Amino acid sequence: MPKPILYHVPVCPFSQRLEILLALKGMRDTVEFHVVDITKPRDPALLAKTPGNTALPVLELEDGRILNESLIILRYFDERFAENTIARTDPYERAVERLFISREGAFGNNGYRFVMNRDREKTGALRHALLADYQWLNDMLMQHNPGGTFLFDRFGLAECVYTSLMMRFWFLDYYESFELPQTKGFARVARWRAACLAHPAAQQVTPEEIVKLYYDYAVGAGNGALLPGRSRSSFVFDPDWPGRPMPPKDKYDRIASDAELGLV
Ligand SMILES: N[C@@H](CCC(=O)N[C@@H](CS)C(=O)NCC(=O)O)C(=O)O
């Protein structure tokens, strides 16, 4: 039987959120996954499916129709495989869930801008901006479920969306020694974050994998782009990340070589 095909980059947070949703629904096998290596020129046949857009994930339905944007595909999966709905069904809760999710783009951007920065003068402001996002999440969680763990009674759509981003932010723990302040103002979001990171449906990536693969982001190059003096991106599939050493942390001072990163 034909299945929908998801063209994706497994280490990308926008792909992982879809994997988390399918795992929660127990439906990973209903979708065929095609892995794309973004360090290589893109297959023209794939590019032709999404004119004007190169970003992944891209979903191709059995009849050839295309969808992109992870949040759109997320809801499509939830509605199409509706036996076990993950989004809230009560209209008010649905609205709160949407509001909570509405900040994910800014949250992701703030984390990525922070890791990619190499100007020490800007570090404080970038840290501050990300903490303001966590503060907003803390306030939302306090308002809607102060004594609980998740936004509602279980790991839901909001958690699918944010967990994969918070897992990418392991790169901030490593390269920026970033941690949430251990204060009352962040206690609720810290509890939520810990439960999200530990959830069994969200174990597709590890901190070691993220720190190694995202080294190039930490020195300013995203999406598989090549840095000066380097012939390979830290995003390459071969050599695979488990065999590579942990990257150096001195991102403000220099860019490590292919050899030092175990890429040749
Ligand atoms: N807003 C998009 C973002 C997707 C995105 O940025 N994907 C990255 C990988 S993490 C990508 O495909 N980069 C390669 C490219 O844009 O050509 C979504 O949520 O799906």
The ligand as a Gaussian input file, in Angstrom:
#p B3LYP/6-31G(d) Opt

LIG

0 1
 N        9.550000      26.823000       9.078000
 C       10.073000      25.595000       8.527000
 C       11.572000      25.536000       8.790000
 C       12.241000      24.337000       8.152000
 C       13.748000      24.445000       8.096000
 O       14.353000      25.499000       8.401000
 N       14.402000      23.345000       7.699000
 C       15.862000      23.326000       7.519000
 C       16.494000      22.127000       8.219000
 S       16.456000      22.298000       9.977000
 C       16.196000      23.124000       6.063000
 O       15.527000      22.394000       5.366000
 N       17.266000      23.761000       5.611000
 C       17.759000      23.600000       4.268000
 C       17.137000      24.580000       3.310000
 O       16.376000      25.462000       3.730000
 O       17.445000      24.456000       2.122000
 C        9.312000      24.411000       9.152000
 O        8.844000      24.551000      10.279000
 O        9.165000      23.364000       8.494000

